[in-house]
Amino acid sequence: MSLAIKEPNIFAGASDGSLQVWSSNSCTTSKKVHSKSLNAIAIKGDVILTGSSDESICILETSSLNELARIDCKSILINSVCRQI
């Protein structure tokens, strides 16, 4: 499980790929953002970045959890390795 705090909320990553928003000891929102375990969360301003075992990074708005972008890290790694061969 991964955690990040942006007052007054705590953002938690779950093993089912969901991003949960906690406030006052209760989960107020849960949104499935990855197909596998959500392993990393970073918050910068009004943006949340999540990393997952599904080999992607999701960029979301903090307030609405709307997806702004998704990065497929597997294709980036394959392209990078192939260029070096």
Secondary structure, DSSP 8 states (H G I E B T S, - for coil): -EEEEETTEEEEE-TTSEEEEEETTEEEEEEE--SS-EEEEEEETTEEEEEETTSEEEEEETTT--EEEEEEHHHHHHHHHHHH-
